[in-house]
């Protein structure tokens, strides 16, 4: 992403198409009720989980504050290929992205977001 200037709206759509403003982890840093809901959800999975554990600067923000530092999509798209979104890749949609999209309804929606964005740009 060197040389690119991201506007705020662009920063809130992940490289994979997920919308950060629909993500509880992103929202939790400014919403105590959402953070508490996540504490209850993660209780038992993590030891001593607390509301301050949930924060994210988005995958296009400060990587030390990103929810997951080990995202293969971010690494492939942003770091390796220097693209803003997966749909900009000549391999889009790659088999790994398609398989990822089958893991949850949110991931399927994210892939569809990217397909729609790519189609919109063609017009």
C-alpha positions in Angstrom: 0.0 0.0 0.0 3.0 2.2 -0.3 2.2 5.4 -2.1 -1.6 5.1 -1.5 -3.6 7.5 0.5 -6.6 5.8 2.1 -9.7 7.8 2.9 -11.6 6.9 6.0 -14.3 5.0 4.2 -11.8 2.9 2.3 -9.9 2.1 5.5 -13.2 0.7 7.0 -13.6 -1.9 4.3 -11.1 -4.7 4.8 -9.0 -6.1 1.9 -11.3 -9.2 2.1 -14.5 -7.1 1.9 -15.5 -7.3 5.5 -17.1 -4.0 6.7 -15.4 -2.9 9.9 -18.4 -0.8 11.0 -20.4 -4.0 11.2 -17.7 -5.8 13.3 -18.3 -6.0 17.0 -14.6 -6.2 17.7 -14.0 -2.9 15.9 -17.1 -1.3 17.6 -16.2 -2.6 21.1 -13.4 0.0 21.6 -16.1 2.7 21.7 -19.1 0.8 23.0 -18.9 -0.8 26.5 -22.1 -2.8 25.9 -20.7 -4.4 22.8 -17.3 -5.0 24.6 -19.1 -6.7 27.5 -21.1 -8.9 25.1 -17.7 -10.0 23.6 -16.3 -10.7 27.1 -19.2 -13.1 27.7 -18.8 -14.7 24.2 -15.1 -15.3 24.7 -15.3 -16.3 28.4 -14.0 -19.8 28.7 -12.0 -19.5 25.4 -9.6 -17.0 27.0 -8.3 -16.8 30.5 -9.2 -13.5 32.3 -10.9 -11.9 29.3 -11.8 -8.3 29.8 -13.4 -5.4 27.8 -10.1 -3.8 27.0 -9.1 -7.0 25.0 -11.3 -6.0 22.2 -10.0 -3.3 19.9 -9.0 -3.1 16.2 -7.4 -0.4 14.1 -8.6 -2.3 10.9 -6.3 -4.3 8.7 -5.3 -1.1 6.9 -4.5 0.7 10.2 -1.7 0.3 12.7 -0.8 -3.4 12.5 0.1 -3.5 16.2 -3.5 -2.6 17.0 -5.1 -4.9 14.4 -7.4 -7.6 15.8 -5.5 -10.4 14.2 -1.9 -10.1 13.3 -2.0 -13.3 11.4 -4.4 -12.7 8.5 -3.4 -14.5 5.3 -5.7 -12.3 3.2 -4.1 -9.1 4.5 -0.6 -10.5 4.0 -1.4 -11.6 0.5 -3.3 -8.5 -0.7 -1.9 -5.6 1.3 1.6 -6.7 2.1 2.7 -9.0 -0.8 0.8 -7.6 -3.7 0.4 -4.0 -2.5 -3.3 -3.9 -3.4 -6.1 -2.2 -1.5 -8.7 -4.9 -2.1 -8.6 -8.6 -3.2 -10.8 -7.8 -6.2 -7.9 -5.8 -7.7 -5.9 -9.0 -8.0 -5.7 -10.8 -11.4 -6.4 -14.1 -9.6 -9.7 -12.8 -8.0 -11.5 -14.7 -6.7 -8.7 -17.2 -5.9 -9.6 -20.6 -4.5 -8.3 -19.7 -1.0 -10.7 -16.7 -0.9 -13.6 -18.8 -2.1 -12.9 -21.5 0.5 -12.6 -18.8 3.2 -16.0 -17.4 2.2 -17.6 -20.7 2.9 -16.7 -20.6 6.6 -19.4 -18.1 7.6 -22.2 -16.0 6.4 -20.2 -12.8 7.1 -17.3 -14.1 5.0 -19.7 -15.0 2.1 -21.1 -11.5 2.3 -17.6 -10.0 2.3 -16.7 -11.9 -0.9 -19.9 -10.7 -2.5 -19.1 -7.2 -1.5 -15.8 -7.5 -3.4 -17.5 -9.0 -6.5 -20.0 -6.2 -6.5 -17.3 -3.6 -6.1 -15.3 -5.1 -9.0 -18.4 -5.2 -11.2 -19.2 -1.6 -10.3 -15.7 -0.5 -11.4 -16.2 -2.3 -14.8 -19.3 -0.2 -15.5 
